[in-house]
Amino acid sequence: MKRLCACLALCAGLGLTSCAPQDCRMVEALNGGQFVAMSRAMRPVMLKKNMVDKDGNWYSPMFSSRPADAGKILVDRLSPAFRFPHARVAVAPTFRAMLSPEAKVTLEDSRATIEDGMNRVTLELVAVTDWNNDGVDDWLVLCRSGYIDTPRRFREYYLVIIDLKTPVLQPYVLMVLDHVYNRVTVQNDASAGELVESSAVEYMQGQAVVTQAPDSRSMKKKLEEGSSLKESSLSR
């Protein structure tokens, strides 16, 4: 009986320190630094969808729903057609189908790096969240493409995948950015285009923990180190 009371007290304490507002959306950031970069680049839509607050903080679910092999899934099932919007010939159905026999694929849980000739492509699951508010988890994905001999010149695609059950994953392109020696240019911003949304989903107390966004001075250091953000409760 004492153990039961102790467990209930602990659960109650966790609920008080990690309750989330009813209109927020849970975000499980697998790469905290990259999610911050996304949320800042797409700030209007992130605020509108209640994924971050005005300070850039977000709420994470108490229980993880992240897949263990997202990097492999992206290589095997993600369609690369978004990279070739004006292609006049058929594009391979998946990144895996595009690989030459000499291609090298490095898998790291939520990330995959493809090196094929002089080309390098990185695919990464950045965060799991309900983008279109239909009660089902969606994937926010980063695709970075460039050349092995010019690592400071690359293009980034911010993608969202809202149907994870299809054999070939078809992403929506939210934003395209070109990076040239630390200068960033937005080539395309479709993030404000709304997907169909259902009514808001309410969250009970104890279902989330809040993550504080880093300040501008520490942001660069965190991105360089590749470290994830530290989670803290509302009581701190």
TIKOLDO-301657 format. One record per residue: residue in one letter; x, y, z of N, C-alpha, C, O, CB in turn. Coordinates in steps of 0.05 Angstrom, whole numbers, padded with zeros to 5 digits, always signed. Glycine has a CB too. Layout:
<nodes>
AXYZXYZXYZXYZXYZ...
</nodes>
This chain:
<nodes>
M+00017-00024+00000+00000+00000+00000+00017+00025+00000+00011+00045-00014-00019+00000+00024K+00039+00024+00016+00057+00047+00017+00070+00052-00011+00073+00075-00019+00079+00043+00038R+00078+00030-00024+00090+00032-00050+00070+00045-00070+00078+00061-00086+00100+00005-00061L+00045+00036-00069+00025+00047-00086+00021+00077-00082+00019+00092-00101-00002+00032-00082C+00020+00085-00057+00017+00114-00051+00041+00129-00061+00038+00151-00071+00014+00118-00020A+00065+00118-00058+00089+00131-00067+00088+00135-00098+00095+00156-00108+00114+00116-00059C+00079+00114-00112+00078+00115-00141+00057+00136-00150+00062+00152-00168+00070+00088-00153L+00034+00137-00136+00014+00157-00143+00024+00185-00138+00019+00203-00153-00012+00152-00127A+00038+00189-00116+00049+00215-00110+00070+00224-00131+00070+00247-00139+00063+00215-00082L+00086+00205-00140+00106+00211-00160+00093+00218-00186+00101+00238-00199+00124+00187-00164C+00072+00203-00194+00057+00209-00219+00044+00237-00217+00045+00252-00237+00036+00188-00224A+00033+00243-00194+00020+00269-00190+00040+00291-00193+00035+00312-00205+00006+00271-00163G+00064+00287-00181+00085+00307-00183+00094+00311-00212+00098+00334-00220+00109+00299-00166L+00097+00290-00227+00105+00292-00255+00083+00307-00271+00090+00323-00288+00110+00265-00267G+00058+00301-00265+00037+00315-00279+00037+00345-00274+00032+00360-00293+00010+00303-00271L+00042+00353-00250+00043+00382-00243+00066+00396-00256+00063+00419-00264+00044+00386-00214T+00089+00382-00260+00112+00395-00271+00114+00393-00301+00131+00406-00313+00137+00384-00258S+00096+00377-00314+00099+00374-00342+00073+00375-00357+00069+00361-00377+00113+00348-00348C+00054+00391-00347+00028+00393-00360+00031+00412-00384+00046+00431-00383+00007+00402-00340A+00016+00407-00405+00018+00422-00429-00008+00437-00434-00029+00426-00428+00026+00405-00453P-00007+00461-00446-00032+00475-00453-00049+00458-00472-00038+00442-00488-00026+00502-00466Q-00075+00461-00471-00093+00445-00487-00089+00449-00517-00095+00431-00533-00121+00450-00479D-00081+00473-00525-00079+00478-00554-00051+00473-00566-00047+00478-00589-00087+00507-00559C-00033+00462-00550-00006+00457-00561-00005+00431-00575-00022+00413-00571+00015+00458-00538R+00015+00428-00592+00019+00403-00606+00046+00391-00596+00066+00405-00594+00019+00407-00637M+00045+00365-00591+00069+00352-00582+00090+00351-00604+00084+00346-00627+00062+00324-00572V+00115+00355-00596+00137+00353-00615+00159+00336-00602+00170+00344-00582+00148+00381-00623E+00165+00314-00614+00188+00298-00604+00211+00303-00623+00213+00292-00645+00181+00267-00603A+00229+00320-00614+00252+00329-00631+00275+00309-00628+00286+00306-00606+00261+00357-00624L+00281+00295-00649+00304+00276-00648+00330+00291-00651+00351+00283-00641+00301+00255-00670N+00329+00314-00665+00352+00332-00668+00343+00359-00659+00332+00374-00675+00364+00332-00697G+00348+00366-00634+00338+00391-00623+00348+00415-00637+00333+00434-00643+00345+00393-00594G+00374+00416-00643+00386+00439-00657+00374+00443-00684+00368+00466-00692+00415+00435-00660Q+00370+00422-00699+00358+00425-00726+00329+00432-00725+00319+00447-00742+00362+00399-00742F+00314+00422-00705+00286+00431-00702+00284+00460-00696+00267+00474-00706+00273+00414-00680V+00303+00471-00680+00303+00499-00674+00308+00515-00700+00295+00535-00705+00325+00506-00653A+00327+00505-00716+00332+00519-00742+00307+00519-00760+00301+00539-00772+00355+00505-00757M+00293+00496-00760+00268+00495-00776+00247+00514-00765+00234+00528-00780+00257+00466-00776S+00243+00513-00738+00222+00529-00726+00227+00559-00730+00208+00575-00731+00219+00522-00697R+00253+00567-00730+00259+00595-00735+00255+00603-00764+00245+00625-00770+00288+00601-00726A+00263+00585-00782+00260+00591-00810+00230+00592-00818+00222+00608-00835+00274+00570-00828M+00214+00576-00805+00185+00574-00811+00169+00584-00788+00148+00573-00781+00177+00545-00819R+00178+00605-00775+00166+00615-00750+00135+00620-00752+00121+00612-00734+00179+00640-00741P+00126+00634-00773+00097+00639-00774+00079+00614-00773+00060+00613-00758+00090+00655-00799V+00086+00594-00789+00069+00570-00789+00073+00554-00764+00054+00541-00754+00075+00553-00814M+00097+00554-00752+00102+00540-00727+00086+00552-00704+00075+00538-00687+00132+00540-00720L+00084+00578-00704+00068+00592-00684+00038+00586-00688+00023+00581-00669+00073+00622-00684K+00030+00588-00713+00001+00584-00720-00008+00556-00712-00031+00552-00703-00004+00589-00749K+00010+00536-00716+00003+00509-00710+00008+00502-00681+00004+00479-00673+00018+00490-00728N+00017+00521-00665+00022+00517-00636+00043+00495-00631+00041+00480-00612-00004+00510-00622M+00063+00494-00649+00085+00475-00644+00106+00487-00627+00120+00472-00613+00097+00466-00671V+00109+00513-00628+00127+00527-00610+00112+00551-00599+00092+00560-00611+00154+00536-00624D+00122+00562-00576+00110+00587-00566+00126+00611-00576+00145+00607-00592+00109+00586-00535K+00119+00634-00567+00132+00658-00577+00162+00659-00570+00177+00674-00583+00119+00683-00565D+00170+00644-00550+00199+00643-00543+00213+00620-00556+00237+00616-00552+00201+00640-00513G+00199+00604-00573+00212+00582-00587+00212+00556-00571+00224+00537-00580+00239+00589-00593N+00199+00555-00548+00197+00530-00532+00177+00511-00544+00158+00520-00558+00191+00537-00503W+00180+00486-00539+00160+00466-00548+00156+00445-00527+00171+00442-00508+00169+00454-00575Y+00134+00429-00530+00127+00408-00511+00132+00381-00524+00124+00375-00546+00098+00411-00502S+00145+00363-00508+00151+00336-00518+00133+00316-00503+00128+00319-00479+00180+00329-00514P+00125+00294-00516+00109+00274-00502+00125+00259-00482+00149+00256-00485+00097+00254-00523M+00112+00250-00461+00126+00235-00440+00137+00209-00450+00157+00199-00441+00107+00230-00416F+00122+00197-00469+00130+00171-00479+00138+00173-00508+00124+00185-00525+00107+00150-00476S+00162+00162-00515+00173+00165-00542+00158+00149-00562+00149+00127-00557+00202+00157-00541S+00155+00161-00587+00143+00147-00609+00162+00146-00633+00154+00140-00655+00116+00160-00618R+00188+00152-00627+00207+00153-00649+00214+00125-00659+00217+00107-00643+00232+00167-00640P+00216+00122-00685+00224+00096-00696+00254+00091-00692+00269+00110-00691+00217+00094-00726A+00261+00066-00690+00289+00059-00685+00306+00059-00711+00330+00061-00709+00291+00032-00673D+00293+00058-00734+00308+00055-00759+00299+00075-00780+00296+00069-00803+00306+00027-00770A+00294+00100-00771+00284+00120-00790+00302+00126-00813+00293+00130-00835+00279+00146-00775G+00329+00125-00808+00348+00130-00830+00344+00110-00852+00344+00117-00876+00376+00129-00819K+00342+00085-00845+00339+00064-00865+00312+00067-00879+00310+00063-00904+00341+00036-00852I+00291+00073-00864+00265+00077-00876+00265+00099-00897+00253+00096-00919+00244+00083-00855L+00279+00121-00891+00280+00143-00910+00295+00136-00936+00286+00143-00958+00293+00167-00897V+00316+00121-00933+00331+00112-00957+00314+00093-00974+00313+00095-00998+00358+00099-00949D+00302+00074-00960+00287+00052-00974+00260+00061-00986+00252+00050-01006+00283+00029-00955R+00247+00081-00973+00219+00086-00981+00213+00115-00989+00193+00120-01001+00202+00080-00958L+00231+00134-00983+00225+00162-00990+00229+00167-01020+00249+00160-01031+00243+00181-00974S+00209+00180-01032+00211+00188-01060+00229+00212-01063+00227+00231-01048+00183+00194-01071P+00248+00211-01082+00266+00234-01087+00255+00254-01107+00269+00272-01115+00293+00224-01097A+00230+00250-01116+00219+00266-01137+00218+00296-01130+00219+00313-01148+00190+00257-01144F+00217+00303-01104+00216+00331-01096+00242+00346-01105+00241+00370-01107+00212+00333-01066R+00263+00332-01109+00288+00344-01117+00289+00351-01146+00306+00366-01155+00312+00327-01109F+00271+00339-01161+00271+00343-01191+00244+00351-01200+00231+00336-01215+00281+00317-01205P+00234+00374-01192+00206+00382-01198+00201+00386-01228+00179+00385-01237+00199+00407-01183H+00223+00391-01243+00219+00397-01272+00231+00375-01289+00237+00379-01313+00232+00424-01279A+00235+00351-01278+00247+00329-01293+00229+00321-01316+00205+00318-01313+00252+00305-01274R+00242+00316-01339+00227+00308-01363+00227+00278-01367+00214+00267-01384+00238+00321-01387V+00243+00264-01350+00244+00235-01351+00235+00224-01324+00234+00239-01304+00272+00225-01358A+00228+00199-01323+00219+00187-01299+00241+00186-01278+00264+00180-01284+00209+00158-01304V+00234+00193-01253+00252+00193-01231+00249+00166-01216+00226+00156-01213+00248+00217-01212A+00271+00155-01206+00269+00130-01191+00249+00133-01168+00247+00155-01156+00297+00123-01180P+00235+00112-01161+00214+00114-01141+00224+00120-01113+00210+00133-01097+00198+00089-01140T+00248+00111-01106+00259+00116-01079+00289+00124-01081+00301+00120-01102+00256+00091-01061F+00299+00134-01059+00328+00140-01059+00344+00114-01063+00365+00115-01076+00336+00154-01032R+00336+00093-01051+00349+00067-01054+00351+00059-01083+00372+00049-01092+00335+00046-01038A+00330+00063-01098+00329+00055-01126+00347+00072-01143+00354+00065-01166+00301+00056-01137M+00356+00096-01133+00373+00113-01149+00403+00106-01146+00419+00116-01162+00369+00142-01140L+00410+00090-01127+00438+00085-01120+00452+00069-01142+00441+00050-01153+00440+00071-01094S+00477+00077-01147+00494+00061-01165+00507+00039-01149+00506+00039-01124+00516+00080-01178P+00519+00019-01162+00532-00003-01148+00554+00006-01130+00561-00007-01110+00542-00024-01167E+00566+00029-01136+00589+00040-01120+00580+00057-01097+00597+00066-01081+00608+00055-01138A+00554+00063-01094+00545+00081-01074+00550+00070-01046+00550+00046-01041+00515+00086-01078K+00555+00089-01027+00559+00082-00999+00537+00095-00982+00532+00119-00985+00587+00092-00989V+00524+00079-00966+00503+00089-00948+00511+00084-00919+00517+00061-00911+00476+00074-00955T+00511+00105-00904+00517+00104-00875+00492+00110-00859+00480+00131-00862+00540+00124-00868L+00484+00091-00842+00459+00093-00827+00466+00099-00798+00483+00087-00786+00442+00068-00829E+00452+00119-00786+00456+00127-00758+00428+00132-00745+00421+00155-00741+00474+00152-00756D+00414+00111-00739+00387+00113-00727+00368+00130-00743+00356+00120-00762+00390+00124-00698S+00366+00156-00736+00347+00173-00750+00359+00187-00774+00345+00204-00787+00337+00194-00730R+00383+00181-00781+00397+00195-00803+00410+00175-00822+00419+00154-00814+00418+00214-00793A+00411+00182-00848+00425+00166-00868+00441+00185-00886+00431+00206-00894+00406+00149-00885T+00466+00178-00892+00483+00194-00910+00489+00176-00934+00499+00154-00931+00509+00203-00895I+00483+00187-00957+00488+00173-00982+00511+00187-00997+00509+00211-01002+00462+00172-01000E+00532+00172-01005+00553+00183-01021+00554+00166-01046+00559+00142-01046+00580+00182-01006D+00550+00179-01069+00549+00166-01095+00564+00182-01115+00554+00203-01124+00519+00161-01104G+00588+00173-01122+00606+00190-01138+00614+00214-01122+00624+00212-01099+00591+00199-01164M+00610+00238-01133+00616+00263-01119+00592+00274-01104+00595+00294-01091+00627+00284-01138N+00570+00261-01106+00545+00271-01094+00542+00261-01065+00549+00238-01059+00520+00263-01110R+00533+00278-01048+00527+00270-01020+00499+00280-01013+00492+00303-01017+00548+00281-01001V+00482+00262-01002+00455+00268-00994+00452+00258-00965+00458+00235-00959+00434+00256-01013T+00442+00275-00948+00435+00267-00920+00405+00269-00916+00393+00289-00923+00450+00285-00900L+00394+00247-00906+00366+00246-00900+00363+00242-00869+00376+00225-00858+00351+00222-00915E+00347+00259-00857+00345+00257-00827+00317+00263-00818+00304+00282-00826+00364+00277-00815L+00307+00245-00800+00282+00250-00786+00288+00270-00763+00301+00262-00744+00269+00224-00776V+00279+00294-00766+00285+00315-00746+00266+00314-00722+00274+00317-00699+00284+00343-00759A+00240+00310-00728+00220+00311-00707+00195+00295-00715+00189+00292-00738+00212+00340-00700V+00182+00284-00694+00156+00271-00698+00135+00289-00685+00137+00296-00662+00156+00242-00685T+00114+00296-00700+00093+00313-00691+00068+00309-00708+00069+00296-00729+00102+00343-00691D+00046+00320-00699+00021+00318-00714+00018+00344-00731+00005+00363-00722-00004+00314-00695W+00031+00345-00754+00032+00370-00770+00004+00379-00778-00002+00403-00776+00049+00365-00794N-00012+00361-00788-00039+00369-00799-00061+00365-00779-00085+00366-00786-00044+00354-00824N-00054+00359-00754-00074+00358-00732-00097+00339-00737-00120+00345-00732-00085+00386-00728D-00090+00315-00746-00110+00294-00750-00108+00272-00730-00121+00251-00733-00108+00283-00778G-00091+00276-00709-00088+00256-00688-00068+00234-00694-00066+00215-00679-00115+00244-00683V-00054+00236-00717-00034+00216-00725-00007+00229-00727-00004+00252-00737-00043+00203-00752D+00014+00216-00718+00041+00227-00719+00050+00230-00748+00045+00213-00765+00060+00209-00704D+00064+00252-00754+00076+00257-00779+00106+00262-00775+00115+00265-00752+00063+00282-00793W+00121+00261-00797+00150+00265-00795+00159+00291-00807+00151+00298-00830+00164+00242-00809L+00175+00306-00793+00189+00329-00804+00217+00319-00811+00232+00309-00794+00190+00354-00784V+00224+00322-00837+00248+00310-00848+00266+00331-00861+00256+00350-00873+00241+00288-00868L+00292+00328-00857+00311+00345-00871+00325+00329-00892+00334+00307-00887+00332+00357-00851C+00327+00340-00916+00343+00329-00938+00364+00350-00945+00357+00372-00952+00326+00320-00963R+00389+00342-00943+00411+00360-00950+00427+00348-00973+00437+00325-00971+00430+00366-00925S+00430+00362-00995+00444+00352-01018+00466+00371-01026+00464+00395-01025+00424+00348-01042G+00489+00359-01034+00512+00375-01042+00533+00357-01055+00527+00335-01064+00523+00391-01019Y+00558+00367-01054+00580+00352-01066+00601+00347-01045+00606+00364-01027+00592+00367-01090I+00614+00325-01046+00634+00317-01026+00657+00336-01025+00667+00342-01003+00645+00289-01032D+00665+00348-01048+00689+00365-01048+00682+00394-01041+00701+00411-01039+00702+00364-01075T+00657+00401-01037+00649+00428-01029+00629+00427-01006+00605+00433-01010+00638+00445-01053P+00638+00419-00982+00619+00414-00960+00605+00439-00950+00585+00437-00936+00634+00402-00937R+00614+00463-00958+00602+00488-00948+00582+00499-00968+00571+00521-00965+00623+00509-00942R+00577+00484-00990+00556+00492-01009+00536+00468-01011+00544+00446-01019+00569+00498-01038F+00512+00473-01003+00492+00452-01004+00464+00464-01004+00460+00488-00999+00495+00433-00980R+00445+00447-01011+00416+00455-01011+00402+00439-00990+00407+00415-00987+00403+00452-01039E+00384+00452-00975+00368+00438-00955+00338+00439-00963+00328+00460-00971+00372+00451-00927Y+00325+00417-00959+00296+00414-00963+00284+00408-00936+00291+00388-00923+00289+00393-00984Y+00264+00424-00927+00249+00418-00904+00223+00404-00914+00208+00415-00929+00242+00444-00887L+00219+00380-00904+00197+00363-00914+00179+00354-00891+00187+00353-00868+00208+00339-00929V+00154+00349-00898+00136+00336-00879+00123+00312-00893+00114+00314-00916+00114+00356-00868I+00122+00290-00879+00109+00265-00889+00085+00260-00872+00088+00255-00848+00129+00241-00889I+00061+00261-00884+00037+00258-00868+00023+00230-00872+00003+00225-00859+00017+00280-00875D+00034+00214-00890+00024+00187-00893+00047+00168-00893+00062+00165-00912+00008+00184-00920L+00051+00154-00870+00074+00137-00866+00067+00107-00873+00084+00090-00869+00083+00139-00838K+00043+00102-00882+00035+00075-00887+00039+00066-00916+00039+00042-00922+00006+00071-00880T+00042+00085-00934+00046+00078-00962+00074+00066-00967+00093+00073-00953+00042+00103-00980P+00076+00047-00986+00102+00035-00991+00124+00056-00999+00147+00054-00991+00100+00015-01014V+00116+00076-01015+00133+00098-01022+00124+00123-01008+00101+00131-01012+00135+00102-01053L+00141+00135-00992+00133+00159-00977+00135+00184-00995+00156+00190-01006+00152+00162-00952Q+00113+00198-00997+00111+00222-01013+00111+00247-00995+00091+00252-00981+00086+00221-01031P+00133+00262-00995+00134+00285-00977+00122+00310-00989+00120+00313-01013+00163+00290-00969Y+00114+00329-00971+00107+00356-00979+00132+00373-00974+00145+00371-00953+00082+00367-00963V+00139+00390-00993+00162+00408-00990+00153+00433-00976+00135+00448-00986+00175+00415-01017L+00164+00439-00952+00156+00462-00937+00174+00486-00943+00165+00509-00945+00157+00456-00907M+00200+00481-00947+00219+00503-00952+00244+00492-00965+00252+00469-00960+00226+00518-00926V+00256+00508-00983+00281+00501-00995+00301+00523-00990+00295+00547-00996+00278+00496-01026L+00325+00517-00980+00345+00537-00973+00371+00529-00986+00379+00505-00986+00348+00540-00943D+00385+00549-00997+00412+00544-01008+00432+00556-00989+00430+00579-00980+00415+00557-01036H+00453+00541-00982+00474+00549-00964+00500+00552-00981+00509+00532-00993+00478+00530-00940V+00511+00575-00982+00536+00580-00996+00555+00594-00978+00553+00619-00974+00531+00596-01023Y+00574+00579-00966+00594+00591-00949+00582+00609-00927+00588+00632-00925+00615+00607-00965N+00563+00597-00912+00550+00610-00889+00529+00630-00897+00516+00642-00880+00570+00623-00871R+00525+00635-00923+00503+00653-00932+00479+00635-00939+00482+00617-00956+00513+00671-00955V+00456+00642-00928+00432+00625-00932+00412+00641-00948+00405+00664-00942+00420+00616-00905T+00402+00628-00969+00382+00641-00987+00357+00622-00988+00360+00598-00993+00393+00646-01015V+00334+00633-00983+00309+00617-00985+00301+00617-01014+00294+00637-01026+00287+00629-00967Q+00301+00593-01026+00293+00590-01054+00263+00586-01057+00252+00593-01077+00308+00566-01066N+00251+00573-01037+00222+00568-01039+00211+00565-01011+00223+00551-00994+00217+00542-01055D+00189+00579-01005+00176+00577-00979+00147+00570-00983+00130+00588-00989+00179+00603-00963A+00141+00545-00981+00113+00536-00983+00102+00528-00956+00080+00516-00954+00111+00512-01002S+00116+00535-00935+00108+00526-00908+00081+00538-00899+00067+00526-00883+00129+00534-00888A+00074+00562-00910+00049+00574-00902+00025+00561-00915+00002+00566-00907+00050+00604-00909G+00029+00545-00936+00007+00532-00949-00005+00511-00930+00008+00492-00922+00016+00518-00975E-00030+00515-00922-00042+00498-00902-00051+00471-00913-00064+00470-00935-00066+00513-00890L-00044+00450-00899-00056+00424-00904-00083+00423-00890-00088+00439-00872-00037+00401-00895V-00100+00405-00898-00127+00402-00886-00124+00395-00857-00109+00376-00850-00144+00382-00901E-00137+00409-00840-00135+00404-00811-00162+00398-00799-00183+00408-00807-00123+00428-00797S-00161+00380-00779-00185+00373-00764-00187+00390-00739-00170+00409-00735-00186+00343-00757S-00206+00385-00722-00209+00400-00697-00185+00395-00679-00171+00375-00682-00235+00393-00683A-00180+00414-00661-00157+00413-00644-00158+00389-00625-00179+00380-00617-00154+00439-00627V-00134+00378-00620-00132+00355-00602-00124+00365-00574-00105+00380-00572-00112+00334-00612E-00139+00357-00553-00132+00366-00526-00114+00345-00513-00116+00321-00518-00158+00370-00510Y-00097+00356-00495-00078+00339-00481-00083+00341-00451-00088+00363-00440-00049+00346-00487M-00081+00318-00438-00086+00318-00409-00060+00325-00395-00038+00324-00406-00096+00290-00400Q-00062+00333-00369-00039+00338-00353-00021+00313-00351-00031+00291-00349-00047+00348-00325G+00005+00319-00352+00024+00297-00348+00032+00284-00375+00047+00264-00374+00013+00276-00330Q+00022+00294-00397+00028+00281-00423+00051+00294-00437+00059+00285-00459+00004+00282-00440A+00063+00315-00426+00084+00328-00441+00104+00342-00422+00098+00348-00399+00073+00349-00460V+00128+00346-00433+00148+00362-00419+00157+00384-00438+00157+00380-00462+00173+00345-00411V+00163+00408-00427+00170+00431-00444+00199+00431-00449+00215+00425-00431+00160+00457-00431T+00207+00439-00473+00235+00442-00480+00241+00471-00486+00227+00483-00502+00243+00424-00504Q+00261+00482-00473+00268+00509-00476+00286+00513-00501+00305+00498-00505+00283+00520-00451A+00279+00532-00518+00296+00538-00541+00321+00553-00532+00319+00569-00514+00281+00554-00563P+00344+00548-00545+00369+00562-00536+00368+00591-00545+00354+00598-00564+00393+00548-00548D+00384+00607-00531+00386+00635-00539+00404+00637-00564+00417+00617-00571+00397+00653-00517S+00405+00660-00577+00419+00663-00602+00449+00658-00599+00461+00648-00618+00414+00690-00614R+00461+00664-00576+00490+00661-00573+00497+00631-00570+00518+00623-00580+00499+00676-00549S+00480+00616-00556+00486+00588-00552+00477+00570-00575+00486+00547-00578+00474+00578-00527M+00460+00581-00593+00449+00565-00615+00471+00555-00633+00471+00532-00640+00428+00581-00630K+00489+00573-00641+00510+00566-00660+00527+00544-00649+00534+00525-00663+00527+00590-00667K+00535+00546-00623+00551+00526-00610+00537+00499-00610+00550+00479-00615+00559+00535-00582K+00511+00499-00603+00496+00474-00602+00495+00460-00629+00497+00436-00631+00468+00478-00591L+00491+00476-00650+00490+00465-00677+00516+00453-00685+00517+00432-00698+00481+00486-00697E+00539+00467-00678+00565+00457-00685+00571+00431-00670+00584+00413-00681+00586+00478-00679E+00563+00430-00645+00568+00406-00629+00549+00383-00637+00555+00359-00631+00565+00412-00600G+00527+00389-00650+00507+00369-00657+00493+00357-00634+00483+00334-00635+00521+00347-00672S+00492+00372-00612+00479+00361-00588+00449+00367-00588+00440+00387-00600+00492+00373-00563S+00434+00350-00575+00405+00354-00573+00400+00373-00550+00417+00377-00533+00390+00328-00569L+00376+00385-00549+00370+00404-00528+00362+00391-00503+00352+00368-00503+00348+00423-00537K+00367+00404-00481+00360+00393-00455+00331+00400-00448+00323+00423-00451+00379+00403-00433E+00316+00380-00439+00288+00384-00431+00286+00393-00402+00301+00384-00385+00272+00358-00436S+00267+00411-00398+00263+00420-00371+00233+00424-00367+00218+00428-00386+00278+00447-00365S+00224+00422-00342+00196+00423-00336+00186+00452-00332+00203+00470-00330+00189+00407-00311L+00160+00456-00331+00149+00482-00328+00155+00494-00301+00153+00519-00298+00119+00481-00332S+00161+00478-00282+00165+00488-00255+00193+00501-00251+00198+00513-00230+00162+00466-00235R+00210+00498-00272+00237+00509-00269+00239+00536-00283+00261+00549-00283+00258+00490-00280
</nodes>
